[in-house]
Amino acid sequence: MCRYRCVREDVRLNCGCCVMRRCCCCERVRVRPPRRNCCISNFEGLFLQLTTVENSEIPACSPVIFDEIITDDSWFIAYDKSCGELEIRKRGLYAIDWSIVCDGTEATDCISFGIEVDDQIQSSVTIPKGTLQQLTGNTLIKVDHNPIRVRLVNTGATVTLPEVNPVANLRILAIE
């Protein structure tokens, strides 16, 4: 069995050993190790933005639909633009950071957005209504089964989106 097993196919030898670690269980070759471990420290993730606002409102219980994929460095995180849903197809720990700018003058009493994981709110941020507000939030998600579905959802009253660029951002990174 290989002691230097690699999870990435692009740097794996036929025996399963990692090229970046400069060692092989079969050849018993050991060269000075690289500065970082390629199999663990690579960040893989997705960065989304909402820049063009087609509908000026986000109704209550509706997802934010991002229109641009800025960075897509992962094969196991997919984004569906039709419903604003991320699909995570690999077990692990994921960090999600998001922000949105909205006009809450029409809101009843507060503005609230949150991360929804498989139809349940995982993390939510609420602020009092106001003219132009920016909400930011973050959360950690542990994926025990795959796939799971993640969305940024308006958990409060209907809000209006201002004409700023970008209106919203969402970044998801695989931590482990």
Buried (B, 14 or more C-beta within 10 A) or exposed (E): EBEBBBEEEEBBBEEBBBBBBBBBBEEEEEEEEEEEEBBEEBEBBBBBBBBEBEEEBBEBEBBBBBBEEBEBEBEBBBBEEEEBBBBBEBEBEBBBBBBBBBBBEEBEEBBBBBBBBEEEEBBBBBBEBEEEBEBEBEBEBEBEEEBBBBBBBBBBBBBBBBEBEBBBBBBBBBEE
